[in-house]
Amino acid sequence: MALFSFLVSKFGIPAVAFFAGMKALKAWKEQQLGKLVVIILVAGFIVFFLENPETVLNATKPIWSKLIEAVK
């Protein structure tokens, strides 16, 4: 888990910030406010997931179990 935390802090967060920033600047330049909001929300969720993936997976466990039951 320490290696994962190290990689997330050194590479994951800057990569998400770079790509989200570039997409956000492009959306701002093209005056697409809705797209800009979606980019910020998705980037925030990705950062939250990278910081603590167990919390996100445990919170969505009922959704995934119902989805698996529906597919069977």
N, CA, C, O and CB atoms as a CASP TS submission, in Angstrom:
PFRMAT TS
TARGET T0000
AUTHOR 0000-0000-0000
METHOD Language model
MODEL 1
PARENT N/A
ATOM      1  N   MET     1       0.817  -1.190   0.000  1.00  0.00           N
ATOM      2  CA  MET     1       0.000   0.000   0.000  1.00  0.00           C
ATOM      3  C   MET     1       0.867   1.262   0.000  1.00  0.00           C
ATOM      4  O   MET     1       0.470   2.296  -0.538  1.00  0.00           O
ATOM      5  CB  MET     1      -0.933  -0.007   1.202  1.00  0.00           C
ATOM      6  N   ALA     2       2.041   1.168   0.602  1.00  0.00           N
ATOM      7  CA  ALA     2       2.930   2.331   0.626  1.00  0.00           C
ATOM      8  C   ALA     2       3.419   2.673  -0.783  1.00  0.00           C
ATOM      9  O   ALA     2       3.539   3.846  -1.138  1.00  0.00           O
ATOM     10  CB  ALA     2       4.131   2.069   1.556  1.00  0.00           C
ATOM     11  N   LEU     3       3.699   1.643  -1.578  1.00  0.00           N
ATOM     12  CA  LEU     3       4.130   1.883  -2.955  1.00  0.00           C
ATOM     13  C   LEU     3       3.011   2.547  -3.753  1.00  0.00           C
ATOM     14  O   LEU     3       3.255   3.474  -4.525  1.00  0.00           O
ATOM     15  CB  LEU     3       4.559   0.562  -3.629  1.00  0.00           C
ATOM     16  N   PHE     4       1.788   2.067  -3.560  1.00  0.00           N
ATOM     17  CA  PHE     4       0.649   2.667  -4.255  1.00  0.00           C
ATOM     18  C   PHE     4       0.496   4.139  -3.872  1.00  0.00           C
ATOM     19  O   PHE     4       0.300   4.988  -4.741  1.00  0.00           O
ATOM     20  CB  PHE     4      -0.645   1.895  -3.934  1.00  0.00           C
ATOM     21  N   SER     5       0.583   4.441  -2.597  1.00  0.00           N
ATOM     22  CA  SER     5       0.465   5.828  -2.132  1.00  0.00           C
ATOM     23  C   SER     5       1.578   6.696  -2.706  1.00  0.00           C
ATOM     24  O   SER     5       1.343   7.842  -3.090  1.00  0.00           O
ATOM     25  CB  SER     5       0.495   5.884  -0.598  1.00  0.00           C
ATOM     26  N   PHE     6       2.785   6.151  -2.764  1.00  0.00           N
ATOM     27  CA  PHE     6       3.913   6.891  -3.331  1.00  0.00           C
ATOM     28  C   PHE     6       3.675   7.186  -4.808  1.00  0.00           C
ATOM     29  O   PHE     6       3.859   8.318  -5.256  1.00  0.00           O
ATOM     30  CB  PHE     6       5.221   6.103  -3.151  1.00  0.00           C
ATOM     31  N   LEU     7       3.266   6.164  -5.568  1.00  0.00           N
ATOM     32  CA  LEU     7       3.044   6.351  -6.998  1.00  0.00           C
ATOM     33  C   LEU     7       1.900   7.324  -7.269  1.00  0.00           C
ATOM     34  O   LEU     7       1.967   8.136  -8.192  1.00  0.00           O
ATOM     35  CB  LEU     7       2.755   5.013  -7.662  1.00  0.00           C
ATOM     36  N   VAL     8       0.858   7.234  -6.459  1.00  0.00           N
ATOM     37  CA  VAL     8      -0.267   8.154  -6.636  1.00  0.00           C
ATOM     38  C   VAL     8       0.172   9.584  -6.369  1.00  0.00           C
ATOM     39  O   VAL     8      -0.162  10.492  -7.131  1.00  0.00           O
ATOM     40  CB  VAL     8      -1.434   7.774  -5.708  1.00  0.00           C
ATOM     41  N   SER     9       0.915   9.788  -5.295  1.00  0.00           N
ATOM     42  CA  SER     9       1.308  11.161  -4.951  1.00  0.00           C
ATOM     43  C   SER     9       2.336  11.736  -5.920  1.00  0.00           C
ATOM     44  O   SER     9       2.323  12.937  -6.190  1.00  0.00           O
ATOM     45  CB  SER     9       1.866  11.202  -3.541  1.00  0.00           C
ATOM     46  N   LYS    10       3.220  10.901  -6.445  1.00  0.00           N
ATOM     47  CA  LYS    10       4.272  11.404  -7.335  1.00  0.00           C
ATOM     48  C   LYS    10       3.858  11.466  -8.803  1.00  0.00           C
ATOM     49  O   LYS    10       4.293  12.360  -9.529  1.00  0.00           O
ATOM     50  CB  LYS    10       5.492  10.542  -7.207  1.00  0.00           C
ATOM     51  N   PHE    11       3.021  10.523  -9.248  1.00  0.00           N
ATOM     52  CA  PHE    11       2.678  10.458 -10.668  1.00  0.00           C
ATOM     53  C   PHE    11       1.187  10.615 -10.948  1.00  0.00           C
ATOM     54  O   PHE    11       0.808  11.282 -11.911  1.00  0.00           O
ATOM     55  CB  PHE    11       3.149   9.157 -11.235  1.00  0.00           C
ATOM     56  N   GLY    12       0.347  10.015 -10.128  1.00  0.00           N
ATOM     57  CA  GLY    12      -1.092  10.002 -10.395  1.00  0.00           C
ATOM     58  C   GLY    12      -1.741  11.367 -10.315  1.00  0.00           C
ATOM     59  O   GLY    12      -2.423  11.790 -11.249  1.00  0.00           O
ATOM     60  N   ILE    13      -1.536  12.057  -9.210  1.00  0.00           N
ATOM     61  CA  ILE    13      -2.167  13.365  -9.014  1.00  0.00           C
ATOM     62  C   ILE    13      -1.662  14.382 -10.039  1.00  0.00           C
ATOM     63  O   ILE    13      -2.477  15.096 -10.623  1.00  0.00           O
ATOM     64  CB  ILE    13      -1.900  13.877  -7.591  1.00  0.00           C
ATOM     65  N   PRO    14      -0.345  14.478 -10.283  1.00  0.00           N
ATOM     66  CA  PRO    14       0.101  15.421 -11.325  1.00  0.00           C
ATOM     67  C   PRO    14      -0.424  15.067 -12.720  1.00  0.00           C
ATOM     68  O   PRO    14      -0.727  15.965 -13.506  1.00  0.00           O
ATOM     69  CB  PRO    14       1.620  15.466 -11.359  1.00  0.00           C
ATOM     70  N   ALA    15      -0.537  13.775 -13.037  1.00  0.00           N
ATOM     71  CA  ALA    15      -1.052  13.382 -14.348  1.00  0.00           C
ATOM     72  C   ALA    15      -2.515  13.782 -14.497  1.00  0.00           C
ATOM     73  O   ALA    15      -2.914  14.316 -15.532  1.00  0.00           O
ATOM     74  CB  ALA    15      -0.894  11.869 -14.557  1.00  0.00           C
ATOM     75  N   VAL    16      -3.309  13.526 -13.468  1.00  0.00           N
ATOM     76  CA  VAL    16      -4.721  13.921 -13.513  1.00  0.00           C
ATOM     77  C   VAL    16      -4.837  15.437 -13.613  1.00  0.00           C
ATOM     78  O   VAL    16      -5.645  15.949 -14.388  1.00  0.00           O
ATOM     79  CB  VAL    16      -5.476  13.405 -12.264  1.00  0.00           C
ATOM     80  N   ALA    17      -4.043  16.147 -12.839  1.00  0.00           N
ATOM     81  CA  ALA    17      -4.090  17.611 -12.875  1.00  0.00           C
ATOM     82  C   ALA    17      -3.699  18.144 -14.251  1.00  0.00           C
ATOM     83  O   ALA    17      -4.314  19.088 -14.748  1.00  0.00           O
ATOM     84  CB  ALA    17      -3.165  18.200 -11.804  1.00  0.00           C
ATOM     85  N   PHE    18      -2.685  17.548 -14.864  1.00  0.00           N
ATOM     86  CA  PHE    18      -2.246  17.997 -16.185  1.00  0.00           C
ATOM     87  C   PHE    18      -3.333  17.782 -17.231  1.00  0.00           C
ATOM     88  O   PHE    18      -3.703  18.709 -17.951  1.00  0.00           O
ATOM     89  CB  PHE    18      -0.970  17.265 -16.600  1.00  0.00           C
ATOM     90  N   PHE    19      -3.845  16.543 -17.312  1.00  0.00           N
ATOM     91  CA  PHE    19      -4.840  16.248 -18.342  1.00  0.00           C
ATOM     92  C   PHE    19      -6.145  17.003 -18.107  1.00  0.00           C
ATOM     93  O   PHE    19      -6.752  17.503 -19.054  1.00  0.00           O
ATOM     94  CB  PHE    19      -5.112  14.752 -18.392  1.00  0.00           C
ATOM     95  N   ALA    20      -6.579  17.089 -16.848  1.00  0.00           N
ATOM     96  CA  ALA    20      -7.802  17.840 -16.560  1.00  0.00           C
ATOM     97  C   ALA    20      -7.594  19.326 -16.836  1.00  0.00           C
ATOM     98  O   ALA    20      -8.491  19.999 -17.344  1.00  0.00           O
ATOM     99  CB  ALA    20      -8.239  17.625 -15.097  1.00  0.00           C
ATOM    100  N   GLY    21      -6.422  19.832 -16.503  1.00  0.00           N
ATOM    101  CA  GLY    21      -6.137  21.238 -16.772  1.00  0.00           C
ATOM    102  C   GLY    21      -6.129  21.553 -18.251  1.00  0.00           C
ATOM    103  O   GLY    21      -6.660  22.580 -18.675  1.00  0.00           O
ATOM    104  N   MET    22      -5.531  20.678 -19.038  1.00  0.00           N
ATOM    105  CA  MET    22      -5.494  20.905 -20.482  1.00  0.00           C
ATOM    106  C   MET    22      -6.896  20.846 -21.086  1.00  0.00           C
ATOM    107  O   MET    22      -7.256  21.681 -21.916  1.00  0.00           O
ATOM    108  CB  MET    22      -4.587  19.872 -21.159  1.00  0.00           C
ATOM    109  N   LYS    23      -7.681  19.858 -20.664  1.00  0.00           N
ATOM    110  CA  LYS    23      -9.054  19.749 -21.166  1.00  0.00           C
ATOM    111  C   LYS    23      -9.893  20.945 -20.708  1.00  0.00           C
ATOM    112  O   LYS    23     -10.706  21.469 -21.469  1.00  0.00           O
ATOM    113  CB  LYS    23      -9.701  18.429 -20.688  1.00  0.00           C
ATOM    114  N   ALA    24      -9.690  21.371 -19.459  1.00  0.00           N
ATOM    115  CA  ALA    24     -10.451  22.506 -18.933  1.00  0.00           C
ATOM    116  C   ALA    24     -10.100  23.791 -19.679  1.00  0.00           C
ATOM    117  O   ALA    24     -10.986  24.589 -19.985  1.00  0.00           O
ATOM    118  CB  ALA    24     -10.186  22.680 -17.428  1.00  0.00           C
ATOM    119  N   LEU    25      -8.832  23.995 -19.971  1.00  0.00           N
ATOM    120  CA  LEU    25      -8.436  25.188 -20.731  1.00  0.00           C
ATOM    121  C   LEU    25      -9.033  25.182 -22.132  1.00  0.00           C
ATOM    122  O   LEU    25      -9.455  26.221 -22.641  1.00  0.00           O
ATOM    123  CB  LEU    25      -6.912  25.281 -20.819  1.00  0.00           C
ATOM    124  N   LYS    26      -9.065  24.007 -22.749  1.00  0.00           N
ATOM    125  CA  LYS    26      -9.657  23.900 -24.084  1.00  0.00           C
ATOM    126  C   LYS    26     -11.158  24.203 -24.028  1.00  0.00           C
ATOM    127  O   LYS    26     -11.686  24.914 -24.882  1.00  0.00           O
ATOM    128  CB  LYS    26      -9.413  22.488 -24.675  1.00  0.00           C
ATOM    129  N   ALA    27     -11.840  23.654 -23.012  1.00  0.00           N
ATOM    130  CA  ALA    27     -13.274  23.914 -22.862  1.00  0.00           C
ATOM    131  C   ALA    27     -13.531  25.390 -22.569  1.00  0.00           C
ATOM    132  O   ALA    27     -14.495  25.961 -23.078  1.00  0.00           O
ATOM    133  CB  ALA    27     -13.866  23.041 -21.742  1.00  0.00           C
ATOM    134  N   TRP    28     -12.685  26.011 -21.761  1.00  0.00           N
ATOM    135  CA  TRP    28     -12.829  27.436 -21.446  1.00  0.00           C
ATOM    136  C   TRP    28     -12.640  28.280 -22.707  1.00  0.00           C
ATOM    137  O   TRP    28     -13.372  29.241 -22.946  1.00  0.00           O
ATOM    138  CB  TRP    28     -11.811  27.861 -20.358  1.00  0.00           C
ATOM    139  N   LYS    29     -11.641  27.898 -23.509  1.00  0.00           N
ATOM    140  CA  LYS    29     -11.349  28.641 -24.736  1.00  0.00           C
ATOM    141  C   LYS    29     -12.515  28.549 -25.721  1.00  0.00           C
ATOM    142  O   LYS    29     -12.832  29.516 -26.414  1.00  0.00           O
ATOM    143  CB  LYS    29     -10.060  28.111 -25.390  1.00  0.00           C
ATOM    144  N   GLU    30     -13.148  27.378 -25.772  1.00  0.00           N
ATOM    145  CA  GLU    30     -14.273  27.177 -26.687  1.00  0.00           C
ATOM    146  C   GLU    30     -15.604  27.588 -26.063  1.00  0.00           C
ATOM    147  O   GLU    30     -16.655  27.401 -26.676  1.00  0.00           O
ATOM    148  CB  GLU    30     -14.338  25.723 -27.119  1.00  0.00           C
ATOM    149  N   GLN    31     -15.573  28.144 -24.851  1.00  0.00           N
ATOM    150  CA  GLN    31     -16.738  28.630 -24.122  1.00  0.00           C
ATOM    151  C   GLN    31     -17.788  27.538 -23.923  1.00  0.00           C
ATOM    152  O   GLN    31     -18.978  27.751 -24.155  1.00  0.00           O
ATOM    153  CB  GLN    31     -17.354  29.808 -24.855  1.00  0.00           C
ATOM    154  N   GLN    32     -17.330  26.379 -23.495  1.00  0.00           N
ATOM    155  CA  GLN    32     -18.223  25.263 -23.196  1.00  0.00           C
ATOM    156  C   GLN    32     -18.247  25.067 -21.683  1.00  0.00           C
ATOM    157  O   GLN    32     -17.503  24.251 -21.138  1.00  0.00           O
ATOM    158  CB  GLN    32     -17.769  23.953 -23.931  1.00  0.00           C
ATOM    159  N   LEU    33     -19.103  25.818 -21.023  1.00  0.00           N
ATOM    160  CA  LEU    33     -19.144  25.824 -19.567  1.00  0.00           C
ATOM    161  C   LEU    33     -19.591  24.474 -19.001  1.00  0.00           C
ATOM    162  O   LEU    33     -19.059  24.022 -17.986  1.00  0.00           O
ATOM    163  CB  LEU    33     -20.073  26.922 -19.079  1.00  0.00           C
ATOM    164  N   GLY    34     -20.556  23.835 -19.646  1.00  0.00           N
ATOM    165  CA  GLY    34     -21.017  22.530 -19.175  1.00  0.00           C
ATOM    166  C   GLY    34     -19.912  21.491 -19.224  1.00  0.00           C
ATOM    167  O   GLY    34     -19.749  20.701 -18.294  1.00  0.00           O
ATOM    168  N   LYS    35     -19.161  21.494 -20.300  1.00  0.00           N
ATOM    169  CA  LYS    35     -18.041  20.563 -20.436  1.00  0.00           C
ATOM    170  C   LYS    35     -16.973  20.844 -19.388  1.00  0.00           C
ATOM    171  O   LYS    35     -16.361  19.917 -18.857  1.00  0.00           O
ATOM    172  CB  LYS    35     -17.436  20.651 -21.844  1.00  0.00           C
ATOM    173  N   LEU    36     -16.753  22.104 -19.093  1.00  0.00           N
ATOM    174  CA  LEU    36     -15.778  22.496 -18.076  1.00  0.00           C
ATOM    175  C   LEU    36     -16.179  21.970 -16.704  1.00  0.00           C
ATOM    176  O   LEU    36     -15.338  21.463 -15.962  1.00  0.00           O
ATOM    177  CB  LEU    36     -15.632  24.021 -18.032  1.00  0.00           C
ATOM    178  N   VAL    37     -17.449  22.087 -16.366  1.00  0.00           N
ATOM    179  CA  VAL    37     -17.939  21.591 -15.077  1.00  0.00           C
ATOM    180  C   VAL    37     -17.793  20.078 -14.995  1.00  0.00           C
ATOM    181  O   VAL    37     -17.379  19.552 -13.962  1.00  0.00           O
ATOM    182  CB  VAL    37     -19.410  21.994 -14.863  1.00  0.00           C
ATOM    183  N   VAL    38     -18.125  19.380 -16.063  1.00  0.00           N
ATOM    184  CA  VAL    38     -18.000  17.917 -16.082  1.00  0.00           C
ATOM    185  C   VAL    38     -16.542  17.503 -15.923  1.00  0.00           C
ATOM    186  O   VAL    38     -16.250  16.556 -15.192  1.00  0.00           O
ATOM    187  CB  VAL    38     -18.577  17.338 -17.390  1.00  0.00           C
ATOM    188  N   ILE    39     -15.639  18.180 -16.581  1.00  0.00           N
ATOM    189  CA  ILE    39     -14.210  17.868 -16.470  1.00  0.00           C
ATOM    190  C   ILE    39     -13.743  18.025 -15.030  1.00  0.00           C
ATOM    191  O   ILE    39     -13.020  17.173 -14.513  1.00  0.00           O
ATOM    192  CB  ILE    39     -13.378  18.775 -17.400  1.00  0.00           C
ATOM    193  N   ILE    40     -14.148  19.097 -14.389  1.00  0.00           N
ATOM    194  CA  ILE    40     -13.735  19.331 -13.000  1.00  0.00           C
ATOM    195  C   ILE    40     -14.314  18.269 -12.074  1.00  0.00           C
ATOM    196  O   ILE    40     -13.617  17.784 -11.183  1.00  0.00           O
ATOM    197  CB  ILE    40     -14.173  20.729 -12.535  1.00  0.00           C
ATOM    198  N   LEU    41     -15.577  17.901 -12.271  1.00  0.00           N
ATOM    199  CA  LEU    41     -16.195  16.874 -11.429  1.00  0.00           C
ATOM    200  C   LEU    41     -15.539  15.511 -11.619  1.00  0.00           C
ATOM    201  O   LEU    41     -15.276  14.807 -10.644  1.00  0.00           O
ATOM    202  CB  LEU    41     -17.683  16.776 -11.731  1.00  0.00           C
ATOM    203  N   VAL    42     -15.277  15.136 -12.858  1.00  0.00           N
ATOM    204  CA  VAL    42     -14.643  13.840 -13.128  1.00  0.00           C
ATOM    205  C   VAL    42     -13.223  13.813 -12.574  1.00  0.00           C
ATOM    206  O   VAL    42     -12.810  12.815 -11.982  1.00  0.00           O
ATOM    207  CB  VAL    42     -14.628  13.547 -14.643  1.00  0.00           C
ATOM    208  N   ALA    43     -12.483  14.880 -12.755  1.00  0.00           N
ATOM    209  CA  ALA    43     -11.120  14.936 -12.210  1.00  0.00           C
ATOM    210  C   ALA    43     -11.144  14.857 -10.690  1.00  0.00           C
ATOM    211  O   ALA    43     -10.294  14.196 -10.091  1.00  0.00           O
ATOM    212  CB  ALA    43     -10.408  16.226 -12.660  1.00  0.00           C
ATOM    213  N   GLY    44     -12.095  15.513 -10.068  1.00  0.00           N
ATOM    214  CA  GLY    44     -12.222  15.433  -8.616  1.00  0.00           C
ATOM    215  C   GLY    44     -12.528  14.027  -8.146  1.00  0.00           C
ATOM    216  O   GLY    44     -11.977  13.572  -7.144  1.00  0.00           O
ATOM    217  N   PHE    45     -13.411  13.326  -8.868  1.00  0.00           N
ATOM    218  CA  PHE    45     -13.714  11.944  -8.508  1.00  0.00           C
ATOM    219  C   PHE    45     -12.490  11.055  -8.692  1.00  0.00           C
ATOM    220  O   PHE    45     -12.226  10.192  -7.855  1.00  0.00           O
ATOM    221  CB  PHE    45     -14.882  11.414  -9.345  1.00  0.00           C
ATOM    222  N   ILE    46     -11.745  11.250  -9.764  1.00  0.00           N
ATOM    223  CA  ILE    46     -10.546  10.438  -9.994  1.00  0.00           C
ATOM    224  C   ILE    46      -9.525  10.660  -8.887  1.00  0.00           C
ATOM    225  O   ILE    46      -8.920   9.704  -8.403  1.00  0.00           O
ATOM    226  CB  ILE    46      -9.923  10.766 -11.362  1.00  0.00           C
ATOM    227  N   VAL    47      -9.328  11.898  -8.487  1.00  0.00           N
ATOM    228  CA  VAL    47      -8.387  12.191  -7.401  1.00  0.00           C
ATOM    229  C   VAL    47      -8.874  11.563  -6.100  1.00  0.00           C
ATOM    230  O   VAL    47      -8.078  10.991  -5.355  1.00  0.00           O
ATOM    231  CB  VAL    47      -8.208  13.718  -7.227  1.00  0.00           C
ATOM    232  N   PHE    48     -10.179  11.662  -5.817  1.00  0.00           N
ATOM    233  CA  PHE    48     -10.738  11.050  -4.609  1.00  0.00           C
ATOM    234  C   PHE    48     -10.541   9.540  -4.642  1.00  0.00           C
ATOM    235  O   PHE    48     -10.200   8.940  -3.623  1.00  0.00           O
ATOM    236  CB  PHE    48     -12.237  11.392  -4.467  1.00  0.00           C
ATOM    237  N   PHE    49     -10.752   8.916  -5.806  1.00  0.00           N
ATOM    238  CA  PHE    49     -10.563   7.474  -5.942  1.00  0.00           C
ATOM    239  C   PHE    49      -9.095   7.092  -5.763  1.00  0.00           C
ATOM    240  O   PHE    49      -8.792   6.086  -5.121  1.00  0.00           O
ATOM    241  CB  PHE    49     -11.068   6.998  -7.307  1.00  0.00           C
ATOM    242  N   LEU    50      -8.192   7.876  -6.318  1.00  0.00           N
ATOM    243  CA  LEU    50      -6.768   7.572  -6.177  1.00  0.00           C
ATOM    244  C   LEU    50      -6.296   7.715  -4.737  1.00  0.00           C
ATOM    245  O   LEU    50      -5.434   6.962  -4.285  1.00  0.00           O
ATOM    246  CB  LEU    50      -5.948   8.477  -7.078  1.00  0.00           C
ATOM    247  N   GLU    51      -6.858   8.680  -4.016  1.00  0.00           N
ATOM    248  CA  GLU    51      -6.449   8.889  -2.630  1.00  0.00           C
ATOM    249  C   GLU    51      -6.872   7.735  -1.726  1.00  0.00           C
ATOM    250  O   GLU    51      -6.107   7.319  -0.856  1.00  0.00           O
ATOM    251  CB  GLU    51      -7.030  10.190  -2.108  1.00  0.00           C
ATOM    252  N   ASN    52      -8.089   7.210  -1.924  1.00  0.00           N
ATOM    253  CA  ASN    52      -8.581   6.140  -1.068  1.00  0.00           C
ATOM    254  C   ASN    52      -9.530   5.238  -1.860  1.00  0.00           C
ATOM    255  O   ASN    52     -10.746   5.404  -1.773  1.00  0.00           O
ATOM    256  CB  ASN    52      -9.292   6.720   0.179  1.00  0.00           C
ATOM    257  N   PRO    53      -8.997   4.289  -2.627  1.00  0.00           N
ATOM    258  CA  PRO    53      -9.851   3.459  -3.473  1.00  0.00           C
ATOM    259  C   PRO    53     -10.769   2.523  -2.687  1.00  0.00           C
ATOM    260  O   PRO    53     -11.853   2.185  -3.162  1.00  0.00           O
ATOM    261  CB  PRO    53      -8.998   2.650  -4.400  1.00  0.00           C
ATOM    262  N   GLU    54     -10.353   2.103  -1.500  1.00  0.00           N
ATOM    263  CA  GLU    54     -11.183   1.184  -0.717  1.00  0.00           C
ATOM    264  C   GLU    54     -12.501   1.833  -0.320  1.00  0.00           C
ATOM    265  O   GLU    54     -13.541   1.176  -0.348  1.00  0.00           O
ATOM    266  CB  GLU    54     -10.435   0.721   0.534  1.00  0.00           C
ATOM    267  N   THR    55     -12.477   3.091   0.042  1.00  0.00           N
ATOM    268  CA  THR    55     -13.701   3.791   0.431  1.00  0.00           C
ATOM    269  C   THR    55     -14.679   3.866  -0.734  1.00  0.00           C
ATOM    270  O   THR    55     -15.876   3.632  -0.563  1.00  0.00           O
ATOM    271  CB  THR    55     -13.375   5.201   0.937  1.00  0.00           C
ATOM    272  N   VAL    56     -14.176   4.189  -1.904  1.00  0.00           N
ATOM    273  CA  VAL    56     -15.044   4.303  -3.076  1.00  0.00           C
ATOM    274  C   VAL    56     -15.619   2.946  -3.446  1.00  0.00           C
ATOM    275  O   VAL    56     -16.810   2.841  -3.738  1.00  0.00           O
ATOM    276  CB  VAL    56     -14.275   4.896  -4.266  1.00  0.00           C
ATOM    277  N   LEU    57     -14.797   1.909  -3.438  1.00  0.00           N
ATOM    278  CA  LEU    57     -15.279   0.583  -3.816  1.00  0.00           C
ATOM    279  C   LEU    57     -16.269   0.033  -2.800  1.00  0.00           C
ATOM    280  O   LEU    57     -17.238  -0.621  -3.184  1.00  0.00           O
ATOM    281  CB  LEU    57     -14.113  -0.375  -3.970  1.00  0.00           C
ATOM    282  N   ASN    58     -16.051   0.281  -1.517  1.00  0.00           N
ATOM    283  CA  ASN    58     -17.002  -0.169  -0.502  1.00  0.00           C
ATOM    284  C   ASN    58     -18.314   0.604  -0.580  1.00  0.00           C
ATOM    285  O   ASN    58     -19.378   0.040  -0.328  1.00  0.00           O
ATOM    286  CB  ASN    58     -16.397  -0.022   0.890  1.00  0.00           C
ATOM    287  N   ALA    59     -18.251   1.869  -0.921  1.00  0.00           N
ATOM    288  CA  ALA    59     -19.466   2.677  -1.027  1.00  0.00           C
ATOM    289  C   ALA    59     -20.320   2.255  -2.218  1.00  0.00           C
ATOM    290  O   ALA    59     -21.546   2.347  -2.165  1.00  0.00           O
ATOM    291  CB  ALA    59     -19.108   4.155  -1.144  1.00  0.00           C
ATOM    292  N   THR    60     -19.688   1.799  -3.278  1.00  0.00           N
ATOM    293  CA  THR    60     -20.435   1.397  -4.477  1.00  0.00           C
ATOM    294  C   THR    60     -20.661  -0.108  -4.549  1.00  0.00           C
ATOM    295  O   THR    60     -21.138  -0.607  -5.568  1.00  0.00           O
ATOM    296  CB  THR    60     -19.703   1.856  -5.720  1.00  0.00           C
ATOM    297  N   LYS    61     -20.333  -0.829  -3.507  1.00  0.00           N
ATOM    298  CA  LYS    61     -20.486  -2.285  -3.492  1.00  0.00           C
ATOM    299  C   LYS    61     -21.921  -2.736  -3.780  1.00  0.00           C
ATOM    300  O   LYS    61     -22.099  -3.666  -4.566  1.00  0.00           O
ATOM    301  CB  LYS    61     -20.044  -2.832  -2.150  1.00  0.00           C
ATOM    302  N   PRO    62     -22.961  -2.123  -3.182  1.00  0.00           N
ATOM    303  CA  PRO    62     -24.330  -2.561  -3.495  1.00  0.00           C
ATOM    304  C   PRO    62     -24.695  -2.385  -4.968  1.00  0.00           C
ATOM    305  O   PRO    62     -25.417  -3.207  -5.531  1.00  0.00           O
ATOM    306  CB  PRO    62     -25.319  -1.796  -2.643  1.00  0.00           C
ATOM    307  N   ILE    63     -24.209  -1.337  -5.579  1.00  0.00           N
ATOM    308  CA  ILE    63     -24.509  -1.107  -6.996  1.00  0.00           C
ATOM    309  C   ILE    63     -23.886  -2.200  -7.849  1.00  0.00           C
ATOM    310  O   ILE    63     -24.537  -2.749  -8.737  1.00  0.00           O
ATOM    311  CB  ILE    63     -24.000   0.279  -7.447  1.00  0.00           C
ATOM    312  N   TRP    64     -22.616  -2.517  -7.576  1.00  0.00           N
ATOM    313  CA  TRP    64     -21.932  -3.540  -8.368  1.00  0.00           C
ATOM    314  C   TRP    64     -22.551  -4.912  -8.152  1.00  0.00           C
ATOM    315  O   TRP    64     -22.656  -5.685  -9.104  1.00  0.00           O
ATOM    316  CB  TRP    64     -20.447  -3.578  -8.018  1.00  0.00           C
ATOM    317  N   SER    65     -22.965  -5.240  -6.929  1.00  0.00           N
ATOM    318  CA  SER    65     -23.564  -6.553  -6.679  1.00  0.00           C
ATOM    319  C   SER    65     -24.907  -6.679  -7.395  1.00  0.00           C
ATOM    320  O   SER    65     -25.217  -7.745  -7.928  1.00  0.00           O
ATOM    321  CB  SER    65     -23.745  -6.785  -5.166  1.00  0.00           C
ATOM    322  N   LYS    66     -25.715  -5.609  -7.418  1.00  0.00           N
ATOM    323  CA  LYS    66     -26.991  -5.650  -8.143  1.00  0.00           C
ATOM    324  C   LYS    66     -26.764  -5.742  -9.643  1.00  0.00           C
ATOM    325  O   LYS    66     -27.519  -6.413 -10.346  1.00  0.00           O
ATOM    326  CB  LYS    66     -27.836  -4.414  -7.816  1.00  0.00           C
ATOM    327  N   LEU    67     -25.741  -5.078 -10.131  1.00  0.00           N
ATOM    328  CA  LEU    67     -25.428  -5.136 -11.555  1.00  0.00           C
ATOM    329  C   LEU    67     -25.007  -6.542 -11.958  1.00  0.00           C
ATOM    330  O   LEU    67     -25.403  -7.034 -13.015  1.00  0.00           O
ATOM    331  CB  LEU    67     -24.325  -4.134 -11.904  1.00  0.00           C
ATOM    332  N   ILE    68     -24.210  -7.186 -11.122  1.00  0.00           N
ATOM    333  CA  ILE    68     -23.770  -8.553 -11.412  1.00  0.00           C
ATOM    334  C   ILE    68     -24.957  -9.508 -11.387  1.00  0.00           C
ATOM    335  O   ILE    68     -25.040 -10.406 -12.224  1.00  0.00           O
ATOM    336  CB  ILE    68     -22.698  -9.009 -10.400  1.00  0.00           C
ATOM    337  N   GLU    69     -25.884  -9.328 -10.435  1.00  0.00           N
ATOM    338  CA  GLU    69     -27.076 -10.169 -10.378  1.00  0.00           C
ATOM    339  C   GLU    69     -27.949  -9.972 -11.609  1.00  0.00           C
ATOM    340  O   GLU    69     -28.542 -10.932 -12.102  1.00  0.00           O
ATOM    341  CB  GLU    69     -27.879  -9.870  -9.116  1.00  0.00           C
ATOM    342  N   ALA    70     -28.038  -8.754 -12.110  1.00  0.00           N
ATOM    343  CA  ALA    70     -28.859  -8.474 -13.284  1.00  0.00           C
ATOM    344  C   ALA    70     -28.267  -9.098 -14.540  1.00  0.00           C
ATOM    345  O   ALA    70     -29.004  -9.477 -15.450  1.00  0.00           O
ATOM    346  CB  ALA    70     -29.013  -6.970 -13.473  1.00  0.00           C
ATOM    347  N   VAL    71     -26.959  -9.205 -14.597  1.00  0.00           N
ATOM    348  CA  VAL    71     -26.298  -9.761 -15.778  1.00  0.00           C
ATOM    349  C   VAL    71     -26.418 -11.283 -15.816  1.00  0.00           C
ATOM    350  O   VAL    71     -26.465 -11.880 -16.892  1.00  0.00           O
ATOM    351  CB  VAL    71     -24.822  -9.351 -15.802  1.00  0.00           C
ATOM    352  N   LYS    72     -26.468 -11.906 -14.644  1.00  0.00           N
ATOM    353  CA  LYS    72     -26.522 -13.379 -14.593  1.00  0.00           C
ATOM    354  C   LYS    72     -27.734 -13.949 -15.229  1.00  0.00           C
ATOM    355  O   LYS    72     -27.902 -15.168 -15.255  1.00  0.00           O
ATOM    356  CB  LYS    72     -26.461 -13.851 -13.198  1.00  0.00           C
TER
END
